[in-house]
Amino acid sequence: MEGTALPLEGGGLEGLTLRRPPPPGKKAKKAVLFFEVEILDAKTREKLCFLDKVEPQATIAEIKNLFTKTHPQWYPARQSLRLEPKGRSLKDEDVLQSLPVGTTATFYFRDLGAQISWVTVFLTEYAGPLLIYLLFYFRVPFLYGPRYDFTASRHAVVHLACACHSFHYIKRLLETLFVHRFSHGTMPLRNIFKNCTYYWGFAAWMAYYINHPLYTPPAYGDEQVKLALAVFLFCQLGNFSIHVALRNLRPAGSKTRKIPYPTRNPFTWLFLLVSCPNYTYEVGSWIGFTIMTQCLPVALFSLVGFVQMAIWAQGKHRSYLREFRDYPPLRSPIVPFLL
């Protein structure tokens, strides 16, 4: 009889079993190895879920979907699964059998909180400054006093600054809709309040002074404004070129990561020196806007933005170095040869 277990004789091997070979003409059934997966709370170590007979080819994304069936309040985008309570989050595309776990795998769960799509966040962040700045530019009532309601500045640089500021945020909105491809679909909902406070607050502060009836034009007149405009436009074109180059690296619907290299577009040649030239050009744009308006709030906004983008650039640079052994060694995160 196929599959019958027979005890082996002899004290030294007592308890071992032997299966009869299948009769001629019959193929042995190939054993299928399944995994057992237990999910524990990363803080309390409480067992939240036990999954039986999970296929070895299952991805973390599929395990998250199975977990959601028992805990609907934690939809996949809210979940962070880790191999250690304080370890890094596993990627959705990670495959169960390729992870350093046994046939009984233990994952630790952390709730990332309510999520919102990156597209929604960016549209909200960028639409706010665009509209807020225009309110000050048109001097709507209750901003500068009744005598200045809906009056126009007599300084050409004020109108040029409005055009540049509006161009910048319209560009960002269009890139969000038609250029950017996000590796993560969502971000924590709480971040939108922090981000909007930063963008909207600085936009109001800058716009108030630049469009104020007592605003003083730059000290060096038209020459200073022209130079600043050239820097601003150059960096805006560079920033857009980098975003297009990064989009072309990742096929639609994919999370594939590749090393970005310069293309035929001269603006992308900055990839030879830095890992995140989009941030370099972004900072350059705001430096140009600062020179153009000669306004302290703009300078402070540029400084804060540079610090934040430097932190992001350093993180991405380290990620590139970890992921790609052949990553170009001469690149700096954001400032060539310095930072």
Buried (B, 14 or more C-beta within 10 A) or exposed (E): EEEEEEEEEEEEEEEEEEEEEEEEEEEEEEEEEBBBBBBBBBEEEEEBBEBEEBBEEBBBBBBBBBBBEEBEEBBBBBBBBBBEBEEEBBEBEBBBBEBEBEEEBBBBBBBBEEBBBBBBBBBBBBBBBBEBBBBBBBBEEEBBEEEBEEEEBEBEBBBBBBEBBBBBBEBBBEBBEEBBBBEEEBBBBEBBEEBBEBBBBBBBBBBBBBBBEEBEBBEEEEEBBEBBBEBBBBBBBBBBBBBBBBBEBBEEEEEEEEBBEBBEBEBBBBBEBBBBBBBBBBBBBBBBBBBBBBBEBBBBBBBEBBEEBBEEBBEBBEEBEEEEEEBBEEBBBBBBEEE
